[in-house]
Amino acid sequence: MKTDIRQEAEATVVAVTETIDALTAPELTRALGQQIAEGHCNLVVDLTGVDFMSSAGLRTLLGGVKETRTHGGDLRIASVNPGIDKVLRMSGFHNIAKVFPSSAEALASFQA
């Protein structure tokens, strides 16, 4: 798994590529936690480049949602591919966090 983090006016984008599983989820947890600790509590996790996500990845995203909301922000998910979107829907994640087809739409949602 690789992450690319960039600051935008509305939120911080954490673009993830490859696989999020039990071996890589702790790395994503650290990346999200570091952003929150630095005061970047509005996060967009861009999953465009993710080809597989296990339940460990779902737990990481859920933890990120809870942590950002505890600090007055939110976590949005962007650019999910059909396979990842199916995992998010089956797990009920669409009822927990806002999911957008692109990072631009997720970023714009923070202005609304």
C-alpha positions in Angstrom: 0.0 0.0 0.0 1.1 3.5 -0.8 -0.3 6.8 0.4 0.0 10.3 -1.1 -1.1 13.1 1.2 -1.8 16.6 -0.1 -3.4 19.6 1.6 -6.3 21.3 -0.2 -8.2 24.4 0.9 -11.2 22.4 2.0 -9.5 19.2 3.4 -6.6 16.9 3.4 -6.6 14.3 0.7 -5.1 10.9 1.5 -4.8 9.0 -1.8 -4.3 5.3 -1.3 -3.1 2.8 -3.9 -2.7 -1.0 -4.0 -4.1 -3.2 -1.2 -5.5 -2.3 2.3 -5.4 -5.5 4.4 -4.2 -6.7 7.8 -0.6 -6.0 6.9 -1.1 -2.5 5.4 -4.0 -1.1 7.4 -1.8 -0.1 10.4 0.2 2.1 8.0 -3.0 3.9 6.9 -4.1 4.2 10.5 -0.9 6.0 11.3 -1.2 8.3 8.3 -4.8 9.3 9.2 -3.8 9.6 12.9 -0.9 11.9 12.0 -3.1 14.2 10.0 -5.6 14.4 12.7 -2.9 15.1 15.3 -1.6 17.9 13.1 -5.1 19.5 13.2 -6.2 18.3 9.7 -9.6 16.9 10.8 -11.4 17.1 7.5 -10.1 14.2 5.5 -10.8 12.7 2.0 -9.6 9.2 1.6 -9.3 8.6 -2.2 -9.5 4.9 -3.0 -9.2 5.2 -6.8 -6.0 3.1 -6.8 -7.1 0.5 -4.3 -7.6 -3.0 -5.8 -8.5 -4.9 -2.7 -9.6 -4.0 0.8 -10.2 -6.4 3.7 -12.1 -6.0 6.9 -9.0 -4.5 8.4 -9.3 -1.6 5.9 -12.9 -1.1 6.8 -12.0 -0.9 10.5 -9.3 1.6 9.7 -11.7 3.8 7.8 -14.3 3.5 10.6 -11.7 4.5 13.1 -10.8 7.5 10.9 -14.4 8.6 10.8 -14.8 8.3 14.5 -11.5 10.1 15.2 -12.2 13.0 12.8 -15.7 13.5 14.2 -14.4 13.5 17.7 -12.1 16.4 16.7 -14.9 18.4 15.0 -14.2 17.2 11.4 -15.2 14.4 9.1 -13.8 11.8 6.8 -15.2 11.4 3.3 -14.4 8.6 0.9 -13.8 9.4 -2.8 -13.3 7.7 -6.1 -14.2 4.2 -5.2 -13.8 1.6 -7.9 -16.8 -0.8 -8.4 -15.2 -3.7 -6.4 -14.4 -1.5 -3.4 -17.7 0.3 -3.6 -19.4 -3.1 -3.4 -17.4 -3.9 -0.2 -18.4 -0.5 1.3 -22.1 -1.1 0.4 -22.2 -4.7 1.7 -20.7 -3.5 5.0 -23.1 -0.7 5.4 -20.3 1.9 5.1 -22.5 4.2 2.9 -24.7 4.7 6.0 -21.7 5.7 8.1 -19.6 8.0 5.9 -20.3 10.0 2.8 -19.0 8.4 -0.4 -18.3 10.4 -3.5 -17.3 9.4 -7.1 -14.4 11.8 -7.1 -12.0 13.7 -4.8 -13.2 17.0 -6.2 -16.8 16.2 -5.2 -15.7 15.0 -1.8 -13.7 18.2 -1.3 -16.6 20.4 -2.5 -18.9 18.7 0.1 -16.9 20.3 2.9 -17.9 23.8 1.5 -21.7 22.9 1.5 
